[in-house]
Amino acid sequence: MRELTKEESESLFPTECHFKVICLDLIGIHKNLNKVLVDTGLQGVAFQPGLKSKAGKYISFEISLQIETHDEMLEIDQAIRSVEGVKMLL
């Protein structure tokens, strides 16, 4: 991902970002994803469970957030990716 110039960043933010997480269906994964939100200062929001894979190995979660800056978006992105069991973030 290329770094945005200050002018580009100012013109894009604030914005609503949609995150979809695909992860292993581990015990506590939903709780761990929601903890990331609290740890990054986002209160009163939670990931919504999505679909499970046919074999039940994977599950998806979705959330839409109002993001104020590019740096905030990157911080949330990195925090979500650090959760054990996360395989893909869209």
C-alpha positions as CSV (number, residue, x, y, z in Angstrom):
1,M,0.0,0.0,0.0
2,R,1.5,3.3,-1.0
3,E,1.6,6.2,1.4
4,L,-0.8,9.0,0.8
5,T,0.3,12.6,0.4
6,K,-1.1,15.0,3.0
7,E,-3.4,16.5,0.3
8,E,-4.8,13.1,-0.7
9,S,-5.3,12.1,2.9
10,E,-7.2,15.3,3.7
11,S,-9.5,14.9,0.7
12,L,-10.4,11.2,1.6
13,F,-10.9,11.4,5.3
14,P,-13.1,11.2,7.3
15,T,-14.7,8.3,5.6
16,E,-16.7,5.1,6.3
17,C,-14.5,2.0,5.9
18,H,-15.9,-1.5,5.6
19,F,-13.8,-4.3,6.9
20,K,-14.4,-8.0,6.2
21,V,-12.2,-10.5,8.1
22,I,-11.9,-14.1,7.2
23,C,-10.4,-16.3,9.9
24,L,-10.2,-19.7,11.4
25,D,-13.3,-20.6,13.4
26,L,-11.5,-20.7,16.7
27,I,-13.0,-20.4,20.1
28,G,-12.9,-16.8,21.2
29,I,-12.1,-15.3,17.8
30,H,-15.1,-13.0,17.8
31,K,-14.2,-11.8,21.3
32,N,-10.6,-11.2,20.3
33,L,-11.6,-9.2,17.2
34,N,-13.9,-7.0,19.3
35,K,-11.1,-6.5,21.9
36,V,-9.0,-5.0,19.1
37,L,-11.7,-2.4,18.5
38,V,-11.7,-1.5,22.2
39,D,-7.9,-1.4,22.3
40,T,-7.7,1.0,19.4
41,G,-10.2,3.3,21.1
42,L,-13.4,2.4,19.3
43,Q,-16.2,2.1,21.7
44,G,-19.8,0.9,21.1
45,V,-19.0,-1.0,17.9
46,A,-18.6,-4.8,17.3
47,F,-17.9,-7.1,14.4
48,Q,-21.0,-8.9,13.0
49,P,-20.6,-12.6,12.3
50,G,-20.9,-13.5,8.6
51,L,-20.9,-16.8,6.9
52,K,-19.1,-20.0,7.8
53,S,-17.3,-22.1,5.2
54,K,-19.0,-25.3,4.1
55,A,-16.6,-27.4,6.1
56,G,-16.9,-25.1,9.1
57,K,-13.1,-24.3,9.2
58,Y,-13.5,-20.6,8.4
59,I,-15.8,-17.8,9.5
60,S,-16.1,-14.2,8.4
61,F,-16.9,-11.1,10.3
62,E,-17.8,-7.6,9.1
63,I,-17.9,-4.1,10.4
64,S,-18.3,-0.6,9.1
65,L,-16.5,2.2,10.9
66,Q,-16.2,6.0,10.6
67,I,-12.4,6.5,10.2
68,E,-11.0,10.0,10.7
69,T,-7.5,9.7,9.3
70,H,-5.3,7.4,7.1
71,D,-3.1,6.7,10.1
72,E,-6.1,5.5,12.1
73,M,-7.1,3.2,9.3
74,L,-3.7,1.7,9.1
75,E,-3.6,1.2,12.9
76,I,-6.9,-0.6,12.9
77,D,-5.8,-2.7,9.8
78,Q,-2.6,-3.8,11.6
79,A,-4.4,-4.6,14.8
80,I,-7.0,-6.8,13.1
81,R,-4.3,-8.6,11.2
82,S,-2.4,-9.4,14.4
83,V,-5.3,-11.4,15.9
84,E,-4.4,-15.1,16.0
85,G,-6.4,-17.0,13.4
86,V,-7.0,-14.1,11.0
87,K,-6.3,-15.3,7.5
88,M,-7.5,-12.4,5.3
89,L,-8.7,-8.8,5.7
90,L,-10.6,-7.2,3.0
